[in-house]
Amino acid sequence: MRGWREARVVAAVPLIACALAGCGGSSEPPQPAPGKTLVGETETGMRLKVETFFAPSKDPRLKQIDDWRAAGRYPAVDFHRVTADNSDGQIADGGRTVSFARNPEAIATGQAVQARFTCEALEFEWLPQQPAETERWTQVKNEICADGPPKAEAIGPGEQLVYYLVTDRTFGERGIRNMRVFGPRSAELKEQT
């Protein structure tokens, strides 16, 4: 009887090792769905182009922010790049955020995921942890966030501005890649054609 148990253990060890190592499947982690390029406009007529789940490596300014976040060992986040185009506008407008939700009703009931400005995350969340880091943090903040998150009337008539939004990757944001994206006035942004 003892020999039979030992034989089962010996036979089970390679199976367990294979399961833990992921035998039979790809060794590469599954790639998330790519982001989308969406368009919409504000109530003043300023056009918005939102590139969701934007890779920081594709934009040197955003890479600076993400490098600072990573160096401080702050949790990974998703970035979204916004181009606010007020070229045809008659009045100044400001930076806008977006919401990720399954439907418009989810926004009204507080079930949406709100994106926030990266400059606010940099200023209030991703702070220097050592006094020696303060100078670098100030440099990144001043270079990238000189116009605020952008400020209320930072985008004047005839101007355009690129800024960045961020969403967390926590339990509350699960499924965000499959949600619809809503802009000002809870209007759904449409895919760019």
N, CA, C and O of each residue as an XYZ file, in Angstrom:
772
protein
N       0.817     -1.187      0.000
C       0.000      0.000      0.000
C       0.868      1.261      0.000
O       0.559      2.246     -0.671
N       1.969      1.206      0.774
C       2.850      2.359      0.856
C       3.474      2.668     -0.500
O       3.597      3.837     -0.864
N       3.862      1.668     -1.238
C       4.456      1.850     -2.555
C       3.475      2.497     -3.526
O       3.862      3.302     -4.373
N       2.219      2.139     -3.394
C       1.183      2.707     -4.268
C       1.048      4.214     -4.020
O       0.934      4.983     -4.975
N       1.058      4.646     -2.748
C       0.969      6.070     -2.430
C       2.174      6.834     -2.960
O       2.027      7.927     -3.507
N       3.355      6.268     -2.801
C       4.555      6.927     -3.303
C       4.509      7.074     -4.818
O       4.935      8.095     -5.359
N       3.992      6.057     -5.503
C       3.890      6.107     -6.968
C       2.921      7.213     -7.402
O       3.173      7.907     -8.386
N       1.805      7.377     -6.663
C       0.855      8.430     -7.002
C       1.471      9.812     -6.795
O       1.258     10.718     -7.601
N       2.235      9.971     -5.711
C       2.883     11.250     -5.438
C       3.898     11.563     -6.529
O       3.958     12.688     -7.026
N       4.702     10.560     -6.903
C       5.703     10.759     -7.940
C       5.035     11.120     -9.267
O       5.553     11.959    -10.003
N       3.911     10.509     -9.580
C       3.201     10.797    -10.824
C       2.530     12.176    -10.771
O       2.397     12.837    -11.802
N       2.115     12.608     -9.595
C       1.405     13.880     -9.466
C       2.341     15.088     -9.519
O       1.935     16.164     -9.959
N       3.576     14.922     -9.077
C       4.513     16.051     -9.022
C       4.701     16.700    -10.400
O       4.592     17.923    -10.491
N       4.980     15.945    -11.484
C       5.116     16.625    -12.777
C       3.832     17.307    -13.239
O       3.891     18.348    -13.893
N       2.687     16.745    -12.914
C       1.423     17.360    -13.308
C       1.215     18.694    -12.593
O       0.774     19.667    -13.205
N       1.526     18.736    -11.320
C       1.383     19.972    -10.553
C       2.388     21.013    -11.052
O       2.045     22.184    -11.218
N       3.621     20.584    -11.286
C       4.636     21.516    -11.787
C       4.235     22.082    -13.144
O       4.433     23.266    -13.421
N       3.671     21.220    -13.983
C       3.241     21.668    -15.311
C       2.095     22.675    -15.196
O       2.061     23.672    -15.917
N       1.168     22.408    -14.294
C       0.036     23.321    -14.109
C       0.509     24.676    -13.590
O       0.031     25.717    -14.041
N       1.450     24.663    -12.641
C       1.955     25.918    -12.096
C       2.770     26.692    -13.129
O       2.756     27.923    -13.135
N       3.472     25.983    -13.993
C       4.297     26.647    -15.004
C       3.487     27.061    -16.219
O       3.982     27.796    -17.074
N       2.246     26.599    -16.304
C       1.405     26.970    -17.433
C       1.665     26.128    -18.665
O       1.555     26.630    -19.784
N       2.007     24.858    -18.491
C       2.281     23.983    -19.628
C       1.067     23.895    -20.542
O      -0.081     23.920    -20.099
N       1.354     23.794    -21.791
C       0.280     23.619    -22.759
C      -0.273     24.926    -23.277
O      -1.011     24.926    -24.262
N       0.055     26.037    -22.653
C      -0.449     27.333    -23.096
C       0.701     28.240    -23.456
O       1.868     27.868    -23.335
N       0.365     29.414    -23.893
C       1.372     30.400    -24.254
C       2.043     30.923    -22.991
O       1.393     31.106    -21.961
N       3.347     31.161    -23.079
C       4.054     31.700    -21.921
C       3.889     33.219    -21.820
O       4.234     33.808    -20.796
N       3.366     33.856    -22.870
C       3.156     35.300    -22.848
C       1.810     35.626    -22.200
O       0.820     34.937    -22.445
N       1.772     36.670    -21.377
C       0.489     37.043    -20.773
C      -0.466     37.548    -21.846
O      -0.030     38.110    -22.850
N      -1.773     37.350    -21.639
C      -2.729     37.838    -22.633
C      -2.662     39.355    -22.747
O      -2.545     40.058    -21.744
N      -2.736     39.847    -23.968
C      -2.676     41.281    -24.207
C      -4.067     41.894    -24.035
O      -5.050     41.338    -24.526
N      -4.160     43.034    -23.343
C      -5.476     43.664    -23.190
C      -5.960     44.214    -24.521
O      -5.172     44.464    -25.434
N      -7.253     44.396    -24.611
C      -7.836     44.979    -25.826
C      -7.249     46.368    -26.031
O      -7.075     47.118    -25.070
N      -6.941     46.718    -27.281
C      -6.375     48.046    -27.516
C      -7.395     49.145    -27.246
O      -8.602     48.907    -27.227
N      -6.890     50.326    -27.044
C      -7.771     51.464    -26.830
C      -8.419     51.908    -28.123
O      -8.114     51.392    -29.198
N      -9.316     52.869    -28.005
C     -10.038     53.409    -29.154
C      -9.796     54.903    -29.245
O      -9.427     55.548    -28.263
N     -10.007     55.443    -30.432
C      -9.980     56.887    -30.615
C     -11.416     57.342    -30.777
O     -12.105     56.951    -31.720
N     -11.862     58.181    -29.836
C     -13.253     58.624    -29.784
C     -13.309     60.142    -29.955
O     -12.354     60.851    -29.635
N     -14.425     60.621    -30.459
C     -14.593     62.063    -30.653
C     -15.935     62.526    -30.092
O     -16.893     61.759    -29.994
N     -15.970     63.791    -29.731
C     -17.193     64.430    -29.236
C     -16.920     65.915    -29.123
O     -15.898     66.408    -29.601
N     -17.837     66.623    -28.490
C     -17.611     68.050    -28.282
C     -18.276     68.518    -27.004
O     -19.170     67.869    -26.461
N     -17.804     69.677    -26.540
C     -18.366     70.270    -25.331
C     -19.575     71.123    -25.705
O     -19.888     71.289    -26.884
N     -20.241     71.654    -24.704
C     -21.410     72.501    -24.956
C     -21.034     73.818    -25.637
O     -21.897     74.484    -26.207
N     -19.756     74.199    -25.584
C     -19.319     75.425    -26.259
C     -18.887     75.175    -27.701
O     -18.584     76.119    -28.429
N     -18.857     73.915    -28.115
C     -18.457     73.574    -29.475
C     -17.002     73.168    -29.614
O     -16.545     72.896    -30.725
N     -16.260     73.119    -28.510
C     -14.871     72.656    -28.578
C     -14.867     71.153    -28.865
O     -15.568     70.388    -28.202
N     -14.082     70.741    -29.847
C     -14.006     69.326    -30.209
C     -13.022     68.593    -29.310
O     -11.966     69.118    -28.958
N     -13.387     67.371    -28.949
C     -12.513     66.528    -28.136
C     -12.176     65.261    -28.906
O     -13.053     64.622    -29.487
N     -10.911     64.906    -28.905
C     -10.478     63.603    -29.408
C      -9.848     62.881    -28.232
O      -8.877     63.369    -27.653
N     -10.388     61.725    -27.871
C      -9.921     60.982    -26.711
C      -9.343     59.651    -27.191
O     -10.037     58.842    -27.807
N      -8.067     59.443    -26.899
C      -7.400     58.180    -27.223
C      -7.305     57.381    -25.926
O      -6.473     57.671    -25.066
N      -8.172     56.366    -25.797
C      -8.246     55.616    -24.548
C      -7.111     54.605    -24.453
O      -6.598     54.126    -25.465
N      -6.732     54.292    -23.229
C      -5.709     53.294    -22.918
C      -4.457     53.539    -23.763
O      -3.967     52.658    -24.469
N      -3.970     54.760    -23.659
C      -2.856     55.245    -24.461
C      -1.541     54.814    -23.821
O      -1.350     54.988    -22.617
N      -0.647     54.259    -24.609
C       0.649     53.795    -24.098
C       1.574     54.985    -23.851
O       1.818     55.770    -24.768
N       2.091     55.135    -22.636
C       2.981     56.261    -22.342
C       4.210     56.297    -23.243
O       4.762     57.368    -23.493
N       4.637     55.149    -23.727
C       5.830     55.100    -24.584
C       5.621     55.835    -25.909
O       6.592     56.134    -26.605
N       4.374     56.127    -26.264
C       4.078     56.802    -27.525
C       4.072     58.325    -27.418
O       3.879     59.013    -28.421
N       4.279     58.854    -26.222
C       4.233     60.296    -26.024
C       5.272     60.672    -24.963
O       5.122     60.285    -23.804
N       6.319     61.416    -25.329
C       7.397     61.708    -24.377
C       6.944     62.431    -23.110
O       7.491     62.186    -22.034
N       5.961     63.313    -23.220
C       5.479     64.019    -22.025
C       4.777     63.059    -21.079
O       4.988     63.099    -19.867
N       3.941     62.197    -21.642
C       3.234     61.234    -20.807
C       4.210     60.228    -20.207
O       4.024     59.780    -19.075
N       5.236     59.875    -20.951
C       6.242     58.938    -20.440
C       6.930     59.512    -19.208
O       7.233     58.774    -18.271
N       7.183     60.830    -19.197
C       7.783     61.456    -18.015
C       6.907     61.268    -16.786
O       7.404     60.969    -15.700
N       5.599     61.445    -16.963
C       4.672     61.279    -15.841
C       4.657     59.829    -15.376
O       4.714     59.553    -14.178
N       4.580     58.895    -16.341
C       4.528     57.481    -15.968
C       5.845     57.015    -15.351
O       5.841     56.199    -14.429
N       6.961     57.521    -15.848
C       8.256     57.168    -15.252
C       8.325     57.644    -13.802
O       8.837     56.938    -12.934
N       7.803     58.854    -13.545
C       7.783     59.357    -12.167
C       6.903     58.459    -11.291
O       7.296     58.091    -10.183
N       5.701     58.104    -11.796
C       4.800     57.238    -11.039
C       5.465     55.900    -10.725
O       5.413     55.429     -9.589
N       6.092     55.285    -11.737
C       6.731     53.978    -11.558
C       7.912     54.063    -10.596
O       8.098     53.173     -9.766
N       8.714     55.129    -10.698
C       9.870     55.281     -9.811
C       9.440     55.386     -8.351
O      10.151     54.939     -7.451
N       8.271     55.979     -8.124
C       7.746     56.091     -6.766
C       7.010     54.847     -6.300
O       6.486     54.807     -5.187
N       6.972     53.826     -7.159
C       6.283     52.558     -6.881
C       4.797     52.747     -6.585
O       4.207     52.024     -5.782
N       4.211     53.737     -7.254
C       2.772     53.911     -7.151
C       2.096     52.900     -8.072
O       2.695     52.510     -9.074
N       0.870     52.461     -7.776
C       0.224     51.413     -8.579
C       0.085     51.791    -10.049
O      -0.056     52.963    -10.398
N       0.128     50.766    -10.904
C      -0.047     50.971    -12.350
C      -1.431     51.544    -12.620
O      -2.394     51.239    -11.916
N      -1.512     52.374    -13.646
C      -2.761     53.031    -14.029
C      -2.910     52.954    -15.542
O      -1.984     52.552    -16.246
N      -4.072     53.338    -16.035
C      -4.302     53.476    -17.468
C      -4.356     54.958    -17.802
O      -4.940     55.755    -17.068
N      -3.735     55.314    -18.924
C      -3.712     56.703    -19.366
C      -4.598     56.880    -20.591
O      -4.788     55.956    -21.382
N      -5.135     58.086    -20.729
C      -5.996     58.430    -21.857
C      -5.553     59.822    -22.318
O      -5.497     60.759    -21.522
N      -5.243     59.943    -23.604
C      -4.768     61.232    -24.130
C      -5.929     61.985    -24.773
O      -6.680     61.426    -25.572
N      -6.066     63.252    -24.414
C      -7.149     64.093    -24.923
C      -6.550     65.243    -25.732
O      -5.635     65.929    -25.278
N      -7.079     65.436    -26.926
C      -6.744     66.618    -27.717
C      -7.998     67.482    -27.748
O      -9.002     67.115    -28.358
N      -7.932     68.627    -27.088
C      -9.056     69.569    -27.061
C      -8.795     70.622    -28.124
O      -7.818     71.367    -28.046
N      -9.675     70.682    -29.120
C      -9.488     71.573    -30.266
C     -10.583     72.638    -30.273
O     -11.745     72.361    -30.572
N     -10.179     73.857    -29.937
C     -11.112     74.980    -29.891
C     -10.866     75.915    -31.078
O     -11.101     77.120    -30.986
N     -10.387     75.346    -32.198
C     -10.039     76.140    -33.386
C     -11.203     76.970    -33.896
O     -11.014     78.111    -34.317
N     -12.394     76.413    -33.862
C     -13.567     77.122    -34.375
C     -14.400     77.751    -33.263
O     -15.482     78.279    -33.521
N     -13.903     77.697    -32.030
C     -14.671     78.203    -30.896
C     -14.748     79.715    -30.841
O     -13.891     80.422    -31.370
N     -15.783     80.187    -30.195
C     -15.978     81.625    -30.012
C     -15.623     82.073    -28.601
O     -15.375     83.255    -28.365
N     -15.599     81.119    -27.653
C     -15.262     81.447    -26.265
C     -14.236     80.448    -25.740
O     -14.110     79.340    -26.261
N     -13.514     80.849    -24.714
C     -12.507     79.981    -24.104
C     -13.186     78.818    -23.391
O     -14.285     78.954    -22.855
N     -12.518     77.685    -23.396
C     -13.032     76.488    -22.726
C     -11.896     75.905    -21.899
O     -10.762     76.382    -21.955
N     -12.206     74.886    -21.144
C     -11.192     74.272    -20.288
C     -11.103     72.783    -20.518
O     -11.853     72.219    -21.314
N     -10.184     72.151    -19.819
C     -10.025     70.713    -19.916
C     -11.242     69.993    -19.375
O     -11.870     70.439    -18.415
N     -11.562     68.892    -19.991
C     -12.710     68.096    -19.569
C     -12.256     66.669    -19.289
O     -11.289     66.185    -19.878
N     -12.960     66.012    -18.393
C     -12.701     64.602    -18.117
C     -13.744     63.763    -18.847
O     -14.663     64.294    -19.470
N     -13.585     62.451    -18.760
C     -14.554     61.528    -19.339
C     -14.945     60.503    -18.284
O     -14.258     60.322    -17.278
N     -16.062     59.840    -18.540
C     -16.548     58.772    -17.663
C     -16.664     57.489    -18.469
O     -17.050     57.511    -19.637
N     -16.331     56.383    -17.845
C     -16.508     55.062    -18.439
C     -17.704     54.417    -17.748
O     -17.738     54.319    -16.522
N     -18.683     53.977    -18.532
C     -19.899     53.402    -17.943
C     -20.522     52.420    -18.928
O     -20.298     52.501    -20.135
N     -21.302     51.497    -18.392
C     -21.984     50.518    -19.254
C     -23.133     51.170    -20.026
O     -23.454     50.757    -21.141
N     -23.754     52.198    -19.419
C     -24.860     52.902    -20.068
C     -25.005     54.270    -19.406
O     -24.404     54.507    -18.358
N     -25.784     55.167    -19.988
C     -25.919     56.515    -19.408
C     -26.497     56.505    -17.995
O     -26.143     57.353    -17.175
N     -27.372     55.564    -17.709
C     -27.983     55.498    -16.376
C     -26.941     55.236    -15.294
O     -27.102     55.680    -14.157
N     -25.877     54.519    -15.639
C     -24.833     54.220    -14.658
C     -24.136     55.488    -14.184
O     -23.654     55.542    -13.053
N     -24.077     56.501    -15.029
C     -23.461     57.764    -14.620
C     -24.326     58.432    -13.560
O     -23.819     58.903    -12.542
N     -25.642     58.471    -13.803
C     -26.566     59.123    -12.869
C     -26.625     58.411    -11.519
O     -26.889     59.043    -10.496
N     -26.380     57.104    -11.511
C     -26.476     56.334    -10.262
C     -25.121     56.129     -9.591
O     -25.009     55.358     -8.638
N     -24.095     56.815    -10.087
C     -22.787     56.738     -9.445
C     -22.026     55.458     -9.712
O     -21.122     55.117     -8.949
N     -22.361     54.735    -10.772
C     -21.688     53.477    -11.080
C     -20.661     53.624    -12.195
O     -20.139     52.623    -12.687
N     -20.366     54.845    -12.597
C     -19.382     55.084    -13.656
C     -17.991     55.195    -13.062
O     -17.831     55.472    -11.873
N     -16.996     54.977    -13.893
C     -15.604     55.181    -13.509
C     -15.188     56.532    -14.071
O     -15.172     56.735    -15.285
N     -14.853     57.451    -13.175
C     -14.467     58.800    -13.587
C     -12.968     58.841    -13.838
O     -12.177     58.457    -12.977
N     -12.581     59.306    -15.013
C     -11.162     59.585    -15.261
C     -10.822     60.883    -14.543
O     -11.700     61.712    -14.300
N      -9.559     61.059    -14.207
C      -9.133     62.301    -13.574
C      -7.876     62.802    -14.282
O      -7.206     62.048    -14.988
N      -7.572     64.060    -14.087
C      -6.417     64.654    -14.731
C      -5.127     64.083    -14.145
O      -5.000     63.940    -12.929
N      -4.171     63.759    -15.020
C      -2.888     63.247    -14.534
C      -2.169     64.290    -13.687
O      -1.456     63.944    -12.745
N      -2.355     65.558    -14.018
C      -1.677     66.599    -13.241
C      -2.202     66.656    -11.806
O      -1.457     66.996    -10.887
N      -3.464     66.329    -11.612
C      -3.991     66.262    -10.247
C      -3.421     65.054     -9.515
O      -3.095     65.137     -8.330
N      -3.300     63.921    -10.226
C      -2.700     62.734     -9.609
C      -1.251     63.029     -9.228
O      -0.796     62.644     -8.150
N      -0.533     63.708    -10.111
C       0.860     64.053     -9.838
C       0.974     64.982     -8.630
O       1.864     64.819     -7.796
N       0.082     65.942     -8.543
C       0.156     66.929     -7.465
C      -0.330     66.409     -6.112
O       0.207     66.795     -5.073
N      -1.344     65.533     -6.115
C      -1.948     65.138     -4.843
C      -1.738     63.669     -4.465
O      -1.911     63.310     -3.300
N      -1.367     62.813     -5.422
C      -1.239     61.384     -5.132
C       0.184     60.864     -5.282
O       0.664     60.126     -4.422
N       0.863     61.237     -6.357
C       2.190     60.705     -6.660
C       3.262     61.677     -6.181
O       4.041     62.212     -6.970
N       3.281     61.886     -4.897
C       4.185     62.865     -4.285
C       5.576     62.285     -4.078
O       5.735     61.065     -4.038
N       6.597     63.151     -3.944
C       7.938     62.649     -3.645
C       7.948     61.983     -2.278
O       7.324     62.461     -1.331
N       8.663     60.879     -2.197
C       8.711     60.144     -0.940
C       9.958     60.463     -0.122
O      10.019     60.182      1.075
N      10.937     61.046     -0.777
C      12.179     61.449     -0.106
C      12.452     62.917     -0.452
O      12.112     63.360     -1.549
N      13.050     63.664      0.451
C      13.360     65.070      0.151
C      14.199     65.237     -1.118
O      14.049     66.232     -1.827
N      15.066     64.290     -1.409
C      15.928     64.391     -2.588
C      15.132     64.309     -3.893
O      15.628     64.719     -4.943
N      13.910     63.788     -3.839
C      13.082     63.635     -5.043
C      12.266     64.882     -5.367
O      11.683     64.983     -6.446
N      12.225     65.822     -4.443
C      11.368     66.998     -4.603
C      11.722     67.816     -5.833
O      10.831     68.300     -6.531
N      13.003     67.975     -6.108
C      13.416     68.785     -7.251
C      12.939     68.148     -8.564
O      12.426     68.845     -9.439
N      13.105     66.843     -8.700
C      12.654     66.150     -9.923
C      11.141     66.240    -10.059
O      10.636     66.478    -11.156
N      10.404     66.052     -8.959
C       8.938     66.123     -8.970
C       8.485     67.513     -9.419
O       7.573     67.644    -10.235
N       9.132     68.544     -8.878
C       8.791     69.922     -9.243
C       9.069     70.168    -10.725
O       8.292     70.844    -11.400
N      10.170     69.622    -11.228
C      10.516     69.784    -12.637
C       9.469     69.137    -13.537
O       9.020     69.753    -14.503
N       9.078     67.906    -13.234
C       8.059     67.209    -14.039
C       6.739     67.969    -13.971
O       6.085     68.182    -14.991
N       6.357     68.371    -12.778
C       5.091     69.088    -12.599
C       5.081     70.404    -13.375
O       4.082     70.737    -14.013
N       6.173     71.150    -13.329
C       6.230     72.436    -14.021
C       6.286     72.267    -15.538
O       5.696     73.063    -16.269
N       6.981     71.251    -16.013
C       7.080     71.014    -17.460
C       5.756     70.557    -18.051
O       5.344     71.044    -19.105
N       5.094     69.636    -17.387
C       3.901     69.000    -17.949
C       2.621     69.718    -17.548
O       1.666     69.767    -18.322
N       2.598     70.268    -16.354
C       1.341     70.771    -15.804
C       1.323     72.290    -15.636
O       0.651     72.802    -14.741
N       2.041     73.003    -16.470
C       2.087     74.462    -16.355
C       0.715     75.091    -16.529
O       0.428     76.126    -15.927
N      -0.149     74.470    -17.356
C      -1.497     75.010    -17.584
C      -2.527     74.424    -16.623
O      -3.730     74.503    -16.871
N      -2.055     73.840    -15.533
C      -2.990     73.249    -14.569
C      -3.387     71.859    -14.991
O      -2.591     71.136    -15.591
N      -4.625     71.472    -14.682
C      -5.042     70.154    -15.170
C      -5.610     70.098    -16.567
O      -5.658     68.937    -16.974
N      -6.027     70.935    -17.372
C      -5.866     72.364    -17.636
C      -6.924     73.229    -16.944
O      -7.994     72.761    -16.555
N      -6.583     74.480    -16.812
C      -7.434     75.425    -16.099
C      -8.749     75.687    -16.835
O      -8.915     75.314    -17.997
N      -9.669     76.332    -16.135
C     -11.040     76.532    -16.633
C     -11.107     77.186    -18.013
O     -11.908     76.760    -18.846
N     -10.305     78.186    -18.275
C     -10.368     78.864    -19.577
C      -9.012     78.834    -20.271
O      -8.600     79.808    -20.900
N      -8.324     77.696    -20.145
C      -6.966     77.569    -20.683
C      -6.931     77.404    -22.197
O      -5.889     77.627    -22.813
N      -8.054     77.016    -22.812
C      -8.068     76.745    -24.244
C      -8.912     77.824    -24.917
O     -10.133     77.708    -25.017
N      -8.243     78.860    -25.368
C      -8.933     80.000    -25.970
C      -9.406     79.717    -27.380
O      -9.031     78.703    -27.969
N     -10.227     80.601    -27.929
C     -10.670     80.453    -29.315
C      -9.454     80.363    -30.244
O      -8.505     81.136    -30.113
N      -9.494     79.418    -31.176
C      -8.402     79.236    -32.114
C      -7.252     78.400    -31.592
O      -6.254     78.231    -32.293
N      -7.361     77.867    -30.372
C      -6.269     77.092    -29.765
C      -6.636     75.628    -29.631
O      -7.804     75.244    -29.684
N      -5.601     74.828    -29.456
C      -5.825     73.436    -29.077
C      -4.788     73.039    -28.041
O      -3.713     73.634    -27.968
N      -5.110     72.036    -27.247
C      -4.248     71.621    -26.149
C      -4.349     70.112    -25.984
O      -5.438     69.543    -26.060
N      -3.213     69.468    -25.759
C      -3.176     68.036    -25.469
C      -2.931     67.886    -23.977
O      -2.023     68.506    -23.423
N      -3.746     67.059    -23.329
C      -3.556     66.756    -21.917
C      -3.922     65.287    -21.682
O      -4.365     64.595    -22.598
N      -3.733     64.826    -20.456
C      -3.851     63.403    -20.181
C      -4.778     63.157    -19.000
O      -4.834     63.935    -18.047
N      -5.502     62.047    -19.098
C      -6.367     61.593    -18.008
C      -5.858     60.243    -17.525
O      -5.102     59.561    -18.218
N      -6.281     59.875    -16.338
C      -5.833     58.616    -15.754
C      -7.011     57.909    -15.095
O      -7.905     58.551    -14.544
N      -7.002     56.574    -15.159
C      -7.937     55.745    -14.400
C      -7.125     54.667    -13.689
O      -6.102     54.211    -14.198
N      -7.586     54.270    -12.522
C      -6.889     53.248    -11.747
C      -7.152     51.858    -12.327
O      -8.004     51.676    -13.196
N      -6.404     50.899    -11.826
C      -6.590     49.496    -12.217
C      -6.953     48.674    -10.979
O      -6.333     47.647    -10.700
N      -7.937     49.125    -10.261
C      -8.347     48.424     -9.048
C      -9.644     47.667     -9.307
O     -10.156     47.658    -10.426
N     -10.164     47.038     -8.272
C     -11.392     46.261     -8.386
C     -12.543     47.119     -8.908
O     -13.375     46.637     -9.677
N     -12.595     48.375     -8.498
C     -13.668     49.270     -8.924
C     -13.648     49.580    -10.407
O     -14.666     49.979    -10.972
N     -12.487     49.399    -11.049
C     -12.366     49.688    -12.481
C     -12.410     48.426    -13.344
O     -12.116     48.491    -14.537
N     -12.768     47.298    -12.769
C     -12.792     46.059    -13.555
C     -13.790     46.193    -14.714
O     -14.870     46.762    -14.557
N     -13.411     45.666    -15.861
C     -14.282     45.713    -17.030
C     -14.305     47.049    -17.746
O     -15.108     47.239    -18.659
N     -13.447     47.980    -17.357
C     -13.496     49.330    -17.917
C     -13.232     49.341    -19.421
O     -13.767     50.188    -20.136
N     -12.412     48.408    -19.905
C     -12.085     48.394    -21.343
C     -13.302     48.069    -22.209
O     -13.316     48.374    -23.401
N     -14.298     47.463    -21.623
C     -15.506     47.115    -22.379
C     -16.642     48.115    -22.180
O     -17.736     47.932    -22.716
N     -16.386     49.163    -21.418
C     -17.437     50.147    -21.150
C     -17.480     51.211    -22.247
O     -16.530     51.378    -23.013
N     -18.583     51.910    -22.302
C     -18.733     53.047    -23.208
C     -18.114     54.278    -22.548
O     -17.959     54.329    -21.327
N     -17.761     55.272    -23.373
C     -17.093     56.471    -22.861
C     -17.994     57.675    -23.076
O     -18.519     57.892    -24.168
N     -18.165     58.459    -22.004
C     -19.047     59.617    -22.029
C     -18.253     60.871    -21.698
O     -17.373     60.855    -20.837
N     -18.574     61.953    -22.391
C     -17.893     63.229    -22.189
C     -18.784     64.226    -21.488
O     -19.616     63.851    -20.661
N     -18.614     65.514    -21.817
C     -19.438     66.561    -21.195
C     -20.933     66.309    -21.428
O     -21.336     65.767    -22.457
N     -21.727     66.711    -20.461
C     -23.194     66.538    -20.492
C     -23.582     65.069    -20.591
O     -24.692     64.754    -21.022
N     -22.686     64.165    -20.199
C     -22.916     62.717    -20.272
C     -23.252     62.253    -21.682
O     -23.959     61.261    -21.862
N     -22.747     62.970    -22.682
C     -22.945     62.568    -24.079
C     -21.904     61.521    -24.439
O     -20.720     61.667    -24.135
N     -22.363     60.469    -25.089
C     -21.431     59.390    -25.442
C     -20.506     59.848    -26.574
O     -20.942     60.441    -27.561
N     -19.218     59.551    -26.396
C     -18.256     59.845    -27.446
C     -18.327     58.734    -28.488
O     -18.542     57.568    -28.159
N     -18.145     59.111    -29.737
C     -18.276     58.163    -30.847
C     -16.897     57.817    -31.399
O     -15.962     58.611    -31.302
N     -16.782     56.621    -31.980
C     -15.522     56.224    -32.582
C     -15.197     57.115    -33.763
O     -16.062     57.451    -34.571
N     -13.928     57.491    -33.846
C     -13.485     58.329    -34.966
C     -13.517     57.516    -36.241
O     -13.053     56.376    -36.270
N     -14.060     58.094    -37.288
C     -14.153     57.372    -38.566
C     -13.148     57.907    -39.558
O     -13.078     57.424    -40.688
